[in-house]
Amino acid sequence: MTTPPPEVTTSPVAPRSSAVSAGQRTYCTTVDSPVGPLLLTADASGVLTSLSVPEQKGGRVPLADWRHDPAPFRQAAEQLAAYFAGELKEFRLESRGEGTEFRQRVWAALDDIPYGATTTYGAIASRIGAPRAAVRAVGGAIGANPLLILRPCHRVIGADGSLTGYAGGLDRKRLLLGLEGVLGADGRDGGVTPNAGDQDACAQVRPMV
């Protein structure tokens, strides 16, 4: 009598999925503002990861796998509305920006610029302990700021008081500084004076913010 071979059982293999897991999903929404519709993104835990304006240099654009959901952004929307109404001077929102260690240091220095104040590229370099030759690198890091308005790179101006560049456009920079009382009611940049202690030797450098 021949003994039949033992039955071979196999565990089912879960099909591969290209879908983004809930823990990796990017949430997004748009918020109306005087500088145009703001595109906000957040991770699955609700931490803000970017704020972009239309036609921003290096700004983000919605991707197909992002989930549009205004729920994670209620506090951000409320605080932004209060800021543009002149009722809020300091944002209290949890945020995170991806960047090199150098960029993180520059961005942290931006966070320290108070409402209604300005500083210069050279002063930022000095604050983070970077050499004068690093002013251009500082300008590049400021230009890569993923959280416009929330992280106030619009408060960085040239050593000679000129507004220089801004990733969101100079018109928006004028509006933001005018809102904060740095510029006159007409929003012209012709007499912005860096705050005390912010003079530097980078007047000939014109990095884009």
C-alpha positions as CSV (number, residue, x, y, z in Angstrom):
1,M,0.0,0.0,0.0
2,T,1.4,3.3,-1.0
3,T,1.4,6.1,1.6
4,P,0.1,9.4,0.1
5,P,2.5,12.4,0.4
6,P,1.8,14.8,3.2
7,E,-0.5,17.6,2.4
8,V,1.4,20.9,1.9
9,T,-0.2,24.0,3.2
10,T,0.9,27.5,2.4
11,S,0.0,30.8,4.1
12,P,-1.8,33.3,1.9
13,V,0.5,36.1,0.7
14,A,-1.0,39.6,1.2
15,P,-1.2,41.4,-2.1
16,R,1.1,44.3,-2.4
17,S,-0.5,47.7,-2.3
18,S,0.8,51.0,-3.7
19,A,-1.6,52.9,-1.5
20,V,-0.1,55.3,1.0
21,S,-0.6,54.1,4.6
22,A,-2.6,56.2,7.0
23,G,0.6,56.9,9.0
24,Q,2.4,58.3,5.9
25,R,-0.5,60.2,4.4
26,T,-0.1,63.9,3.7
27,Y,-3.2,66.0,4.5
28,C,-3.8,69.3,2.8
29,T,-6.2,72.2,2.6
30,T,-6.4,75.8,1.3
31,V,-7.1,78.9,3.3
32,D,-8.2,82.2,1.9
33,S,-6.0,85.2,2.7
34,P,-5.1,88.7,1.5
35,V,-2.0,87.3,-0.2
36,G,-4.0,84.7,-2.1
37,P,-5.1,81.1,-1.3
38,L,-2.7,79.5,1.1
39,L,-1.9,75.8,0.6
40,L,-1.2,74.0,3.9
41,T,0.0,70.5,4.4
42,A,0.3,68.4,7.5
43,D,1.4,64.9,8.4
44,A,-0.9,62.1,9.8
45,S,-0.5,63.5,13.4
46,G,-1.7,67.0,12.3
47,V,1.8,68.6,12.5
48,L,2.1,71.3,9.8
49,T,4.7,70.6,7.2
50,S,4.4,73.4,4.7
51,L,2.5,76.6,3.8
52,S,2.8,77.8,0.2
53,V,1.4,80.7,-1.8
54,P,0.4,80.6,-5.5
55,E,3.4,80.8,-7.9
56,Q,5.8,80.6,-5.0
57,K,9.4,79.9,-6.0
58,G,10.0,76.3,-4.7
59,G,6.4,76.1,-3.3
60,R,4.5,72.9,-3.1
61,V,1.6,71.9,-5.3
62,P,-1.0,69.3,-4.5
63,L,-0.2,65.7,-5.4
64,A,-2.6,62.9,-6.3
65,D,-2.1,60.9,-3.1
66,W,-2.7,63.8,-0.8
67,R,-5.9,63.8,1.2
68,H,-7.9,67.0,1.2
69,D,-9.3,67.5,4.7
70,P,-9.7,70.8,6.5
71,A,-10.1,69.2,9.9
72,P,-6.4,69.0,10.9
73,F,-6.0,72.7,10.0
74,R,-8.7,74.4,12.1
75,Q,-6.3,76.0,14.5
76,A,-4.0,77.1,11.7
77,A,-6.9,78.7,9.8
78,E,-8.1,80.5,12.9
79,Q,-4.7,81.8,13.8
80,L,-4.0,82.9,10.2
81,A,-7.3,84.8,10.1
82,A,-6.4,86.5,13.4
83,Y,-2.9,87.4,12.0
84,F,-4.3,89.0,8.9
85,A,-6.8,90.9,11.0
86,G,-4.0,92.4,13.0
87,E,-5.1,90.5,16.1
88,L,-2.3,87.9,16.4
89,K,1.4,88.6,16.6
90,E,2.8,85.1,17.4
91,F,1.7,81.8,15.9
92,R,1.3,78.9,18.3
93,L,1.2,75.9,16.0
94,E,3.1,72.7,15.9
95,S,5.1,72.5,12.7
96,R,8.0,70.6,11.2
97,G,10.1,71.4,8.1
98,E,12.4,68.9,6.4
99,G,15.9,70.2,5.9
100,T,19.6,69.9,6.5
101,E,21.1,70.7,9.9
102,F,22.3,74.0,8.5
103,R,18.9,74.9,7.2
104,Q,17.2,74.0,10.5
105,R,19.6,76.4,12.3
106,V,18.7,79.2,9.9
107,W,15.0,78.5,10.2
108,A,15.2,78.4,14.0
109,A,16.8,81.9,13.8
110,L,13.8,83.1,11.7
111,D,11.4,81.9,14.4
112,D,13.1,84.3,16.8
113,I,12.4,87.5,14.8
114,P,9.6,89.2,16.6
115,Y,6.5,90.7,15.0
116,G,7.1,94.1,13.6
117,A,10.8,93.7,13.6
118,T,13.3,93.1,10.8
119,T,16.8,91.6,10.6
120,T,19.4,91.1,7.9
121,Y,21.0,88.1,6.2
122,G,24.3,88.9,7.8
123,A,22.7,89.1,11.2
124,I,21.1,85.7,10.8
125,A,24.5,84.3,9.8
126,S,26.1,85.8,12.9
127,R,23.3,84.5,15.1
128,I,23.9,80.9,14.0
129,G,27.7,81.2,14.2
130,A,28.2,81.0,10.5
131,P,31.1,82.9,8.9
132,R,30.5,86.0,6.8
133,A,31.2,84.0,3.6
134,A,28.1,81.9,4.4
135,V,25.7,84.7,3.8
136,R,24.7,83.4,0.4
137,A,24.1,79.9,2.0
138,V,21.9,81.6,4.6
139,G,20.0,83.3,1.8
140,G,19.5,79.9,0.1
141,A,18.2,78.4,3.4
142,I,15.8,81.3,3.9
143,G,14.6,80.8,0.3
144,A,13.9,77.2,1.0
145,N,11.7,78.0,4.0
146,P,8.7,75.6,3.7
147,L,6.5,77.5,6.1
148,L,5.9,81.0,4.7
149,I,4.3,83.5,7.0
150,L,4.3,81.1,9.9
151,R,8.1,81.2,9.9
152,P,8.7,84.9,9.1
153,C,11.3,85.0,6.4
154,H,9.5,88.1,5.2
155,R,11.1,90.0,8.1
156,V,14.6,89.5,6.6
157,I,15.8,92.5,4.5
158,G,19.0,93.8,3.0
159,A,21.6,95.5,5.0
160,D,20.8,98.8,3.2
161,G,17.1,98.6,4.1
162,S,15.9,97.2,0.7
163,L,13.4,94.4,0.7
164,T,15.5,92.2,-1.7
165,G,13.8,89.0,-2.8
166,Y,11.1,86.8,-1.5
167,A,10.0,83.4,-2.6
168,G,6.4,84.5,-2.4
169,G,7.0,87.7,-4.4
170,L,7.9,91.2,-3.3
171,D,4.3,92.4,-3.4
172,R,3.4,89.8,-0.7
173,K,6.5,90.8,1.3
174,R,5.4,94.4,1.2
175,L,1.9,93.5,2.3
176,L,3.1,91.4,5.2
177,L,5.6,94.0,6.4
178,G,2.9,96.7,6.0
179,L,0.5,94.6,8.1
180,E,3.1,94.4,10.8
181,G,3.7,98.2,10.7
182,V,7.2,98.0,9.3
183,L,6.3,99.8,6.1
184,G,4.0,102.8,5.6
185,A,0.4,102.5,4.5
186,D,1.5,102.7,0.9
187,G,3.7,99.6,1.3
188,R,6.6,101.1,-0.5
189,D,10.1,99.9,0.4
190,G,12.3,103.0,0.5
191,G,12.9,103.6,4.1
192,V,13.0,100.2,6.0
193,T,15.7,100.4,8.5
194,P,17.1,97.2,10.0
195,N,16.6,97.0,13.7
196,A,19.4,98.0,16.0
197,G,22.3,95.6,16.0
198,D,21.4,94.1,12.6
199,Q,23.8,96.1,10.4
200,D,26.1,93.9,8.4
201,A,28.5,93.9,5.5
202,C,26.3,92.1,3.0
203,A,24.8,95.1,1.2
204,Q,26.0,93.9,-2.1
205,V,24.6,90.4,-1.7
206,R,21.1,89.9,-3.0
207,P,20.1,86.4,-2.0
208,M,16.5,85.3,-2.7
209,V,14.5,84.8,0.4
